[in-house]
Amino acid sequence: MSSVSDKLSKFLENAFKKAFVREVLEDNVAVDFKEKDSFLHETIEDYKASGYHFRRTKDQMSRGLTREEAFEEFKKEKKNL
C-alpha cells in the first residue's frame, strides 16, 4: 500500500510542478503562472462553447446581479486563483 501512496504522491508533486512552473515567453522573459491571464473566456458564449455551463450562485441572485454581471465577477475570481 505504501508504494501506491508513494506513486500518487510523486504524481501529484509532478502535476503541481508542471502547473505552476515559470513559463518562458518568446522574448525569453520568465513570467509566473499567476501573472498570466489564467481565464481565457471573455463572454458567457465563449465559456459555453468550450463545453461549460455558467449559472449564477444563490448569493449572486440575492444581490440582484444579472447573468452577465455574475459572469464578470466569476472571471475576476478565476483570474485571482
C-alpha positions as CSV (number, residue, x, y, z in Angstrom):
1,M,0.0,0.0,0.0
2,S,2.9,2.3,0.7
3,S,4.1,2.1,-2.9
4,V,0.7,3.2,-4.2
5,S,0.7,6.2,-1.9
6,D,4.3,7.0,-2.9
7,K,3.4,6.8,-6.6
8,L,0.3,9.0,-6.0
9,S,2.4,11.5,-4.0
10,K,5.0,11.7,-6.8
11,F,2.3,12.0,-9.5
12,L,0.7,14.9,-7.6
13,E,4.0,16.6,-7.0
14,N,4.9,16.5,-10.7
15,A,1.5,17.8,-11.7
16,F,1.8,20.8,-9.4
17,K,5.3,21.5,-10.6
18,K,4.1,21.5,-14.2
19,A,1.1,23.6,-13.5
20,F,2.9,26.3,-11.5
21,V,6.3,26.3,-13.3
22,R,7.6,29.6,-14.6
23,E,7.0,29.9,-18.3
24,V,9.4,31.4,-20.8
25,L,7.9,33.7,-23.3
26,E,9.0,34.3,-26.9
27,D,11.3,37.1,-25.8
28,N,12.9,34.9,-23.1
29,V,11.2,36.7,-20.2
30,A,10.0,34.4,-17.4
31,V,6.6,35.0,-16.0
32,D,5.0,33.3,-13.0
33,F,1.9,31.3,-13.8
34,K,-0.3,33.6,-11.6
35,E,0.8,36.7,-13.6
36,K,-0.7,35.3,-16.8
37,D,-4.3,35.7,-17.6
38,S,-5.4,32.3,-16.5
39,F,-9.1,32.6,-17.6
40,L,-9.5,32.5,-21.4
41,H,-13.2,33.1,-21.8
42,E,-14.3,36.7,-22.3
43,T,-18.1,36.1,-22.7
44,I,-20.7,33.6,-21.4
45,E,-21.0,32.4,-25.0
46,D,-17.2,31.6,-25.2
47,Y,-17.5,29.8,-21.9
48,K,-20.5,27.8,-23.2
49,A,-18.8,27.0,-26.5
50,S,-15.9,25.3,-24.6
51,G,-18.3,22.9,-23.1
52,Y,-19.1,24.6,-19.7
53,H,-22.3,25.9,-18.4
54,F,-22.5,29.1,-16.3
55,R,-25.0,29.6,-13.5
56,R,-25.4,32.4,-11.0
57,T,-24.9,31.4,-7.4
58,K,-27.7,32.0,-4.9
59,D,-25.7,34.8,-3.4
60,Q,-25.4,36.5,-6.8
61,M,-29.1,36.1,-7.4
62,S,-29.9,37.5,-4.0
63,R,-27.7,40.6,-4.8
64,G,-29.7,41.1,-8.0
65,L,-26.8,40.6,-10.4
66,T,-27.6,39.9,-14.0
67,R,-26.1,36.8,-15.6
68,E,-23.5,39.0,-17.3
69,E,-22.6,40.8,-14.1
70,A,-22.3,37.5,-12.3
71,F,-20.0,36.1,-15.1
72,E,-17.8,39.2,-14.8
73,E,-17.5,38.5,-11.0
74,F,-16.8,34.9,-11.8
75,K,-14.0,35.8,-14.2
76,K,-12.3,38.1,-11.7
77,E,-12.4,35.3,-9.1
78,K,-10.9,32.8,-11.6
79,K,-8.1,35.3,-12.6
80,N,-7.1,35.7,-8.9
81,L,-6.7,32.0,-8.3
